[in-house]
Amino acid sequence: MGMTGGGGSGDLQSEINVTPMVDIMLVLLIIFMVVTPLLQSGVTVVLPRGNNPDEDTNITKDTACVVSIPFEGAYYLGRDLVRDEATLIAKIDAKMKALKSSDRRIVYIKASNNVQYGEVVKIVNTIREAAGNNEIGVGLVADKKKAGEE
């Protein structure tokens, strides 16, 4: 609180001190800018868009098995780069064995727009062959088209 005048007239100045509020807001902004990229799970992939894809909330769970294909020949299981199909299948099998019996056994595939269709089919077939008699489903991930988008 400041006093007006030099003679000490006793009048109080009732203005808001904005500087501490701006400092707090800048600190919060920096914290959110640092934390937001860490919240993103998996690898960033430009997904194909569909008219009305079904939403599955299980894909965001920590136990979800998500295979990302950002470009041909590159496979990611979660955030981990996998060099070849055999290693990918071994890691998927280990992840499926770690699931509880009540969890859904689905492998979600997020393939980028620029990945050839044959590459996606090859991975789907490899996963199904490796699953054998086990009840493992395969889900293809797509984004919903926005209004007015073709």
Number of C-alpha atoms within 10 A of each C-alpha: 9 10 13 12 9 6 7 9 9 10 10 11 10 9 8 8 9 8 9 9 10 11 11 10 12 12 11 12 11 10 11 11 11 11 10 9 9 8 8 10 13 16 19 13 15 15 17 15 16 14 13 10 13 11 11 9 8 14 16 13 9 10 16 20 24 26 25 24 26 20 15 14 12 13 24 19 22 16 14 12 15 18 12 11 16 13 11 20 20 12 15 20 16 11 16 22 11 10 14 10 9 6 11 15 20 17 23 20 22 25 25 20 16 14 14 12 10 10 15 18 11 12 18 19 13 15 21 18 12 16 16 9 8 11 10 17 14 16 15 15 21 21 15 15 14 10 7 5 8 8
